[in-house]
Every structure is written in structure tokens, then in C-alpha cells.
Amino acid sequence: MLWLKPVTLTLIPILAFQGYRVKKNIIRLAEPDGCRKGITNKTNETNKSKTLSILILGDSAGAGVGVQHQDEALLGSIVKPLSQDFQISYCLEAQTGRTTQDVLAVLKKMPNQHFDTVITSVGVNDVTK
């Protein structure tokens, strides 16, 4: 165990170089297609009295990077099952590369409105930047 610190310190330049290469060469995936704002079950009379409003704020994970359509992303995986019992008003304000500061700036620019649930996905870009 005494050798662990010296070996780790020796490896720092190699690890830093590898990290730089990974960040430089990583494939940037597109954000998925699909509506980012809307209301589900507009004409469903059974769910009309039960409404729920959802806001998703954040980075690429919140935006759904890695899938083809918002129905397969975080938004879809939340809205689809809940829309069986609720009329849902949803708003997705997430974008690849956003940091916590970026998300706060977007939030300040949004019109004042009520949401029953707010889901955030931030942090990775704070670390990598």
C-alpha cells in the first residue's frame, strides 16, 4: 500500500493525456426529435379533472441524447405512464452542454408559471468544464 501514492502520482500525466484525448475525440450525439412542450390527453374526459404539470431542466441527459425520439427519452418515460391517469402539461428545457449556471440562467428567463413537478439533470458539464 505504500507504493500506491508514488505510482498514482507517476501516472497523473498519462491519465491527464488520456482524459484530454477522450474529451477531444468523443462522439457528440444529436438531441432527439419530438415535442418539448405540450399537453397530453386534451380530449380525454376521464383525466380532465386530474392534471399535472412537469418541467424538466438540465443537460444532455435531460434532453434525451442517445435516443431517436423524445418518447424514448426521460420526458417520454415520465409522461407516457402518467398520461394514463392525468392530463399532463409538460415543458422540456434541457440542452447538451449546459452547466448548472446555464440552467439557472434559463430558469430566470422563463416566464413565471407554476409546475407541480420539476426534474433537474445537471452536474456532468460542471465537472468536465
C-alpha positions in Angstrom: 0.0 0.0 0.0 2.9 2.4 0.5 3.7 2.2 -3.2 0.2 3.2 -4.3 0.7 7.0 -3.8 4.0 7.2 -5.7 2.6 5.1 -8.6 -0.5 7.2 -8.7 1.5 10.4 -8.8 3.7 9.0 -11.6 0.6 8.1 -13.7 -1.0 11.6 -13.4 0.5 12.9 -16.7 -0.6 9.8 -18.6 -4.1 9.9 -17.1 -4.4 13.7 -17.9 -3.4 13.0 -21.5 -5.9 10.1 -21.8 -8.6 12.3 -20.4 -7.8 15.1 -22.9 -7.9 12.6 -25.8 -11.2 11.1 -24.7 -12.8 14.6 -24.4 -11.4 15.7 -27.7 -12.5 12.6 -29.7 -15.8 11.8 -28.1 -18.7 11.5 -30.5 -21.3 14.2 -30.0 -24.8 12.7 -30.3 -27.8 14.7 -31.5 -30.7 15.6 -29.3 -33.8 13.5 -30.2 -36.7 14.7 -32.3 -40.1 15.3 -30.7 -42.2 17.9 -28.9 -40.6 19.7 -26.0 -43.8 21.4 -24.8 -47.3 20.2 -24.9 -50.4 18.8 -23.2 -51.4 15.2 -23.2 -55.0 13.8 -23.3 -56.5 17.1 -24.3 -59.8 15.4 -25.2 -59.8 12.6 -22.6 -62.7 13.4 -20.3 -61.8 10.9 -17.7 -58.5 12.6 -16.9 -59.7 16.1 -17.3 -60.1 16.7 -13.5 -56.6 15.3 -12.7 -53.9 17.5 -14.1 -50.2 17.5 -13.6 -47.6 20.0 -14.9 -44.0 18.9 -15.3 -40.8 20.9 -16.0 -37.5 19.1 -17.0 -34.4 21.3 -16.8 -30.9 20.3 -17.5 -28.2 19.0 -19.7 -27.9 16.2 -22.4 -29.3 13.6 -20.1 -32.4 15.6 -19.5 -32.6 16.5 -23.3 -32.6 12.8 -24.1 -29.3 12.4 -26.0 -28.8 8.9 -27.1 -32.3 8.1 -28.3 -34.1 8.9 -31.6 -37.3 10.5 -30.2 -38.5 12.2 -27.0 -40.9 9.3 -26.5 -37.9 7.2 -25.6 -36.1 9.8 -23.6 -36.6 11.0 -20.0 -39.5 13.1 -21.0 -41.3 10.2 -22.7 -40.6 7.7 -19.9 -42.2 10.0 -17.4 -45.1 11.4 -19.4 -46.3 8.2 -21.1 -47.2 6.2 -18.0 -48.5 9.2 -16.1 -50.8 10.2 -19.0 -52.9 7.2 -18.4 -54.2 8.8 -15.2 -53.5 12.5 -15.7 -53.8 15.2 -18.2 -50.1 16.4 -18.3 -48.8 19.8 -19.3 -45.0 19.4 -19.9 -42.1 21.6 -20.7 -38.6 20.3 -21.5 -35.8 23.0 -21.1 -32.7 20.9 -21.4 -29.8 21.1 -23.8 -26.5 19.4 -24.4 -23.5 21.1 -22.7 -25.5 23.1 -20.1 -23.9 23.6 -16.7 -25.7 24.4 -13.5 -25.1 28.1 -14.1 -26.6 27.8 -17.6 -29.7 26.1 -16.3 -30.2 28.7 -13.6 -29.9 31.4 -16.3 -32.5 29.7 -18.4 -34.8 29.4 -15.4 -34.5 33.1 -14.7 -35.5 33.9 -18.2 -38.6 31.7 -18.2 -42.0 33.3 -17.7 -43.3 33.0 -14.1 -45.5 29.9 -14.1 -46.5 27.0 -11.8 -45.2 23.4 -12.2 -46.3 20.6 -9.9 -43.0 18.7 -10.5 -39.6 20.0 -11.6 -36.9 17.4 -12.6 -33.3 18.5 -13.0 -30.4 16.8 -14.6 -27.1 18.8 -14.1 -23.6 18.3 -12.9 -21.6 16.4 -15.5 -20.7 19.5 -17.5 -19.8 21.4 -14.3 -17.1 18.7 -13.7 -15.9 18.4 -17.3 -15.6 22.2 -17.9 
